[in-house]
Amino acid sequence: MLPTADIANALLTTLPAYDASLFLDNLSDPINAIGLPIAADLGLGIFLANYETDVVFTAAETILSSISP
């Protein structure tokens, strides 16, 4: 469950802080001020979703292999 907790931490604490930083650093260019945080959210979200899927399937495989005779 530790990888899942790390993913939740990244999505709930680190990503909003990074989004705010990107937004404030690019206030002179409104397109980048809005677009860069969205791109960061999508990129990290897709990466973390794939990683979480791998974690869950690996855990399920380990549990099922220990149950099987």
QUIWO-V37813 format. One record per backbone hydrogen bond with DSSP energy under -0.5 kcal/mol. CO is the residue of the C=O (numbers start at 1). NH is the residue of the N-H. E is the energy in kcal/mol with one decimal. If there is no record, write none. Layout:
CO & NH & E
CO & NH & E
This chain:
1 & 5 & -2.1
2 & 6 & -2.4
3 & 7 & -2.2
4 & 8 & -2.4
5 & 9 & -2.3
6 & 10 & -2.3
7 & 11 & -2.4
8 & 12 & -2.2
9 & 13 & -2.2
9 & 14 & -1.2
10 & 15 & -2.6
13 & 17 & -1.3
14 & 18 & -2.3
15 & 19 & -2.7
16 & 20 & -2.3
17 & 21 & -2.1
18 & 22 & -2.6
19 & 23 & -2.6
20 & 24 & -2.7
21 & 25 & -2.2
22 & 26 & -1.1
23 & 26 & -0.6
24 & 27 & -0.9
26 & 29 & -1.3
26 & 33 & -0.5
28 & 30 & -0.5
29 & 33 & -2.4
30 & 34 & -1.5
31 & 35 & -3.1
32 & 36 & -2.0
34 & 38 & -1.2
35 & 39 & -2.6
36 & 40 & -2.5
37 & 41 & -2.4
38 & 42 & -2.5
39 & 43 & -2.6
40 & 44 & -2.6
41 & 45 & -2.5
42 & 46 & -2.5
43 & 47 & -2.1
44 & 48 & -2.9
45 & 49 & -2.2
46 & 50 & -2.2
47 & 51 & -2.2
48 & 52 & -2.8
49 & 53 & -2.2
50 & 54 & -2.0
51 & 55 & -2.4
52 & 56 & -2.7
53 & 57 & -2.5
54 & 58 & -2.3
55 & 59 & -2.3
56 & 60 & -2.6
57 & 61 & -2.4
58 & 62 & -2.3
59 & 63 & -2.5
60 & 64 & -2.8
61 & 65 & -2.1
62 & 66 & -1.5
63 & 67 & -1.2
64 & 68 & -1.9
